[in-house]
């Protein structure tokens, strides 16, 4: 009986009595579109979450495992204005309330 030598946390050793030791790379794929999958030779599989931030303050940003990043308009981001103003969400500045009536003071 022969045991195969450990090489690192990214390879699984196999021993075959005819062909000897061979090392199969670990499959670190977690099948999530929300992670970057890799292997660290000292610690093993690493599944690092990705950032879905689109740098738009007017969107909700999140990730769905089977789909990846989703960035949808946040309809509740800005409070409803009074009757003298409208509301607009600027991707950089956020909520803007321009005047809409000349009769308002």
Secondary structure by P-SEA (a helix, b strand, c coil): cbbbbbccccbbbbbbccccbbbbcccccccccccbbbbbccccccbbbbbcccccccccccccccccccccccccccccccccbbbbbbccccccccccccccc
